């Protein structure tokens, strides 16, 4: 027996996928929750990598400024390069800190923060990985992907 047209339920549309321009990366999007983690936290190592980043960028910018008029004012060149290094480092780590920490935690070994104090290899190894991964993420952020 056919069902009358008035008693039919309207068809439910399938959920639409989110638009392509929606942000799906970074700490704000919860990306760090989807990254595979290691057994230990790597916050302290990411702090060390962040300080390395500031130093690395400041020294590079200072080296570039040596070939400009800023070479005649060395104090101003140091101030400018340090400020630029800090700002660029903040931009690289902005909204990616937890992602970098989650990725770097895979390479920690030992017993948490005791490994930070006892293992010289871990003190060099994990910040280096965090530094490289942060720059990779910063380059992807710069390219818009």
C-alpha positions as CSV (number, residue, x, y, z in Angstrom):
1,X,0.0,0.0,0.0
2,X,1.6,3.4,-1.0
3,X,2.3,5.9,1.7
4,X,0.6,9.3,1.3
5,X,2.9,12.1,0.3
6,X,2.0,14.2,3.3
7,X,3.3,11.6,5.8
8,X,6.7,11.1,4.2
9,X,9.6,12.4,6.1
10,X,11.8,14.9,4.3
11,X,15.1,13.5,3.2
12,X,18.0,14.4,5.6
13,X,20.9,15.8,3.8
14,X,24.3,14.3,4.4
15,X,26.5,16.5,6.6
16,X,28.6,18.8,4.5
17,X,32.3,18.8,4.8
18,X,33.9,21.9,6.3
19,X,35.0,24.5,3.9
20,X,38.6,24.3,2.6
21,X,39.5,27.7,4.1
22,X,38.7,26.6,7.6
23,X,41.7,26.4,9.9
24,X,42.6,22.9,10.7
25,X,46.2,23.3,11.9
26,X,47.8,24.8,15.0
27,X,47.1,24.8,18.7
28,X,43.8,26.7,18.3
29,X,42.4,23.9,16.1
30,X,43.5,21.2,18.5
31,X,46.1,19.7,16.2
32,X,48.4,18.8,19.1
33,X,45.7,16.4,20.2
34,X,46.0,14.4,17.0
35,X,49.8,14.3,17.0
36,X,51.4,11.1,18.3
37,X,53.2,11.8,21.6
38,X,56.0,10.2,23.5
39,X,55.8,9.1,27.1
40,X,57.5,12.2,28.5
41,X,56.8,15.9,28.3
42,X,59.1,18.1,26.2
43,X,58.2,21.6,27.3
44,X,61.6,22.4,28.7
45,X,63.3,21.3,25.5
46,X,60.9,23.4,23.4
47,X,61.9,26.4,25.6
48,X,65.6,25.7,24.8
49,X,64.8,25.4,21.1
50,X,62.9,28.7,21.3
51,X,66.0,30.4,22.8
52,X,68.1,28.8,20.1
53,X,65.7,30.2,17.5
54,X,66.0,33.7,18.9
55,X,69.8,33.5,18.9
56,X,70.0,32.0,15.4
57,X,67.7,34.5,13.8
58,X,69.3,37.5,15.7
59,X,72.8,36.5,14.6
60,X,71.7,36.0,11.0
61,X,70.0,39.3,10.9
62,X,72.9,41.0,12.5
63,X,75.2,39.5,9.9
64,X,72.9,41.0,7.2
65,X,72.9,44.4,8.9
66,X,76.7,44.5,8.9
67,X,76.5,45.2,5.2
68,X,74.1,48.2,5.5
69,X,74.2,51.6,7.0
70,X,73.5,50.0,10.4
71,X,77.2,49.0,10.5
72,X,78.1,52.5,11.4
73,X,75.9,52.2,14.6
74,X,76.8,48.8,16.1
75,X,74.6,49.3,19.2
76,X,71.6,50.0,17.0
77,X,72.4,47.0,14.8
78,X,72.4,44.7,17.8
79,X,69.2,46.2,19.1
80,X,67.5,45.9,15.8
81,X,68.7,42.3,15.1
82,X,67.7,41.2,18.6
83,X,64.2,42.7,18.3
84,X,63.7,41.2,14.9
85,X,65.0,37.8,16.1
86,X,62.5,37.8,19.0
87,X,59.6,38.9,16.8
88,X,60.3,36.3,14.1
89,X,60.7,33.6,16.7
90,X,57.4,34.5,18.2
91,X,55.8,34.3,14.8
92,X,57.3,30.9,14.1
93,X,56.2,29.4,17.5
94,X,52.8,31.3,17.6
95,X,49.9,28.8,17.6
96,X,52.3,25.9,17.1
97,X,54.0,25.6,20.5
98,X,51.9,22.6,21.7
99,X,52.3,20.9,18.3
100,X,56.1,21.2,18.5
101,X,56.0,19.9,22.1
102,X,53.9,16.9,21.1
103,X,56.1,16.0,18.2
104,X,59.3,16.5,20.2
105,X,58.1,14.4,23.1
106,X,58.6,11.3,21.0
107,X,62.3,11.7,21.2
108,X,62.6,12.2,24.9
109,X,63.9,9.4,27.0
110,X,64.6,8.9,30.7
111,X,62.3,9.7,33.6
112,X,60.7,13.0,32.6
113,X,62.5,16.1,34.0
114,X,65.3,14.0,35.5
115,X,66.4,13.3,31.9
116,X,66.7,17.0,31.4
117,X,69.3,17.2,34.2
118,X,71.1,13.9,33.7
119,X,71.3,13.2,30.0
120,X,73.6,15.5,28.0
121,X,72.5,13.7,24.8
122,X,68.9,14.4,25.4
123,X,69.7,18.0,26.2
124,X,71.1,18.4,22.7
125,X,69.0,15.9,20.8
126,X,65.5,17.0,21.6
127,X,65.9,20.8,21.3
128,X,67.6,20.2,18.0
129,X,64.6,18.2,16.8
130,X,62.2,20.8,18.1
131,X,64.2,23.6,16.4
132,X,64.1,21.8,13.0
133,X,60.5,20.9,13.3
134,X,59.5,24.5,14.4
135,X,61.3,25.9,11.4
136,X,59.6,23.3,9.1
137,X,56.2,24.4,10.6
138,X,57.2,28.1,10.2
139,X,58.1,27.6,6.6
140,X,54.7,25.8,6.0
141,X,53.0,28.7,7.7
142,X,54.8,31.2,5.5
143,X,53.8,29.3,2.4
144,X,50.2,29.1,3.6
145,X,49.9,25.3,3.8
